Amino acid sequence: MLEHIWRSIHSPGYFPNVMEWMVDILLNPFMVVMCLMVGALAGRWWRAIPYGGITCYVVFLSRSSFYRWSSIFPEAGLPALLIDGALLALLGFYLKGVLRTRAGAKPEGHWVRWLYQNLKAVMLTVVVMFWALVVLFVVILTVSIATQPSVVN
């Protein structure tokens, strides 16, 4: 397995395949929005990088089939998912900082301050619901596999 991965990484078509994955990820609005929101909710910039990569990977898993090893751990897709997720999360972190600075400079009751407060609440709600669904999915999948021995064998 490791030899197969090593050969595929060193093949001449690997880098264009990674670039194709990166473009596909950036064209998926759900992945982009989730990574931007996770980055905006991260407390520090160094937390936004792994959170964005993990979120991008989880969103990818939620949209793929679990029938083949290559669909769970795509050789060209993993670096693309991690790079795009991290960059989008950093962008979300930066945009949140810009909006917070602008909102702090405005007087109470200004529309920018109202937008920042409501946007933060909506993002937190969506991200919490998303991760609750992920945990629920993992628990249900684990229980269903554990209770059906024919699936394990």
Secondary structure, 3 states (H helix, E strand, C coil): CHHHHHHHHCCCCHHHHHHHHHHHHHCCHHHHHHHHHHHHHCCCHHHHHHHHHHHHHHHHHHCCCCCCHHHHCCCCHHHHHHHHHHHHHHHHHHHHHHHHHHHHHCCCCCHHHHHHHHHHHHHHHHHHHHHHHHHHHHHHHHHHHHHCHHHHC
